[in-house]
């Protein structure tokens, strides 16, 4: 197949799609003829490892079929790697006119928690532009079954479920701390989206118990605007000995952080499928996750950690369960690795090819556009 991937990535390295999109495209180009066009002027070094990567500025800064290289002006498929970007709206009308199918990867944007945030603004935007964009897609690609269930079929009756992937590290967790509990979070420091406000409240509610077992939570992410709010929350509770903000962690630093971690905690209200969580599992770190991460069901079924509801009481209870379950860390570590291995990028690329080929075949048999 000839596939054009469209993204709107920024240069913020802490955002999961900055890593998952290039990794996905790199795996897909082993199977299909692929062009990846990012519609911003952003650039991160590892994107250059993807041979088909281009910024839209190379094509005149305008997203049209005629601006693309001639061999990609009539692709078999276009993949929109994000949602709620107006430039995608105009382009989708051109695709419909040219009878070129496309799919959308909303990355959690269609789930009820995401839709409830700024709901009035989104309702208007959906009515005016984005509902048509979704309805006319060949399919919606959800990253997990939980994301699909929370989004429902109201946007589009056709869907595929293909997750983000991981490249399994050779070096992984070998042993856990002989004393104390070293918990970590790696991701964007977004208080509401990532549920960090709830996590801090939960730690405050059990702070004396955590101090007795020498528990610490180190949070790695860009020190953005939300960081100031979260820092004030920590200082207000007097939790500086329990929670620290360590800045961003990439490459070798991230590897070192995950190898030393005893627990990885992510209490998101909503997600697509967070790369930081997949990486933690790949390193064999037991996890504490909410359903909003869209990994609660796999983690529970694999016995790779603990599942908590996004409430202060439930998060606190799960942390205490994890502390009391130290004897299970080795087993959960192995289970975490086994779970992560199911998300190999090359396997997922072939699965995407096969499922989309089937959808296109069925579409051609029926004939015409939807």
C-alpha positions, 0 to 999 in steps of 0.5 A, a space after each residue: 500500500 501507499 500511505 501518507 501519514 499526517 501529524 501536527 507534532 511539536 518539538 516538546 519531547 515529553 509528549 508521547 506522540 513525539 516518539 510513538 508517531 515516528 516509531 510507528 511510521 518507521 516500522 510501517 515503511 518496512 512493509 508499505 510505501 510511506 510518506 510522513 508529513 508533519 504540518 508544523 516547523 517542529 523537529 526533534 533529532 530522532 525523527 531524522 531516523 525515519 527516512 520518509 519524514 518531511 516537514 510541510 514547509 518542504 512542500 510549500 507549507 500547504 497541505 494539499 494533494 498537489 503539493 505532495 510528491 507525485 507518487 503520493 498524490 493518489 495514495 491508497 490511504 491517508 492516516 491522520 495521527 491526531 485530531 482537532 487540527 483545522 488544517 486536517 479538516 480542509 484536507 479531508 474535503 480534498 480527499 473525499 473529492 478525490 475518493 481517497 480513504 483516510 483513517 483518524 487516530 484520535 489518541 483518546 480525544 473521543 473518550 468521555 473524559 476528554 470530551 467533557 473537558 472544555 465540553 461546550 467549545 468541543 461540542 460547537 467544534 464537533 457540530 461545525 467541523 469535526 463530526 463530518 471529518 470523523 463520519 467520512 473516515 474509512 475507520 477510526 483507529 483506537 489504541 486500546 479496547 478501553 479507548 474504543 469502549 469509552 468513545 463508542 461507535 457514535 463517531 463512526 461505525 468502523 474502527 480498528 484497535 491497534 495500539 502504540 508499540 514498543 521496542 523491547 530493551 535488552 537491559 531491564 529490571 533485575 532487582 528491587 530496592 533493599 529498603 525504601 520504595 522508589 516510585 516514578 512517573 515519566 510523562 507530561 506534567 499535566 495536572 488534570 489530564 494525567 491526574 497528578 493532582 489526584 496523585 498528590 492528594 492521595 499521597 498527602 492522605 497517607 503521608 505518614 505511612 509512606 514516610 515509615 517505609 521511605 517511599 519517594 515519588 520522582 516525577 520526570 517531565 518538562 517543567 511547564 506551567 502546570 509544574 508551578 501549580 503542582 509544586 505549590 500543591 506539594 509545598 502546601 502539603 509539606 510533601 517535599 520529602 516524598 515528591 520531587 520534580 526532576 525535569 525531563 528524562 530521555 534516552 540514557 537518563 530515562 533508561 537509568 530511571 526505569 532500571 532503578 524504579 520499583 514502581 511506575 505510577 500513572 493516574 491519568 483521567 484519559 489517554 490514548 496509550 501512554 508511551 511512558 507506561 509501555 516503556 516502564 512495562 518493557 523494563 519490567 517495572 510493576 505499575 499502578 494505573 487508572 482505567 484512564 490510561 487505557 491499560 487497566 484491563 491488560 495490566 490486571 489480566 497480566 498481573 503486571 501491577 495494580 489498578 486504581 480508580 481515579 479517586 484520592 481514596 482509591 489511589 491511596 489504597 492502591 499505593 498501600 497495596 503495592 507497598 504491602 505487596 513487595 514480595 510480588 515485585 519479581 513476579 509482576 516484573 516478569 509479567 510486565 515484560 511479557 505484557 510489553 512484548 505483545 506491543 512490538 512495533 513490527 508486529 503492529 505494523 503488519 497487523 495495521 497493513 492486514 486490517 486496513 487492506 481488509 477494510 479497503 477490500 470490503 470498501 471496494 467491493 461495496 463500491 463508492 464512498 460512504 
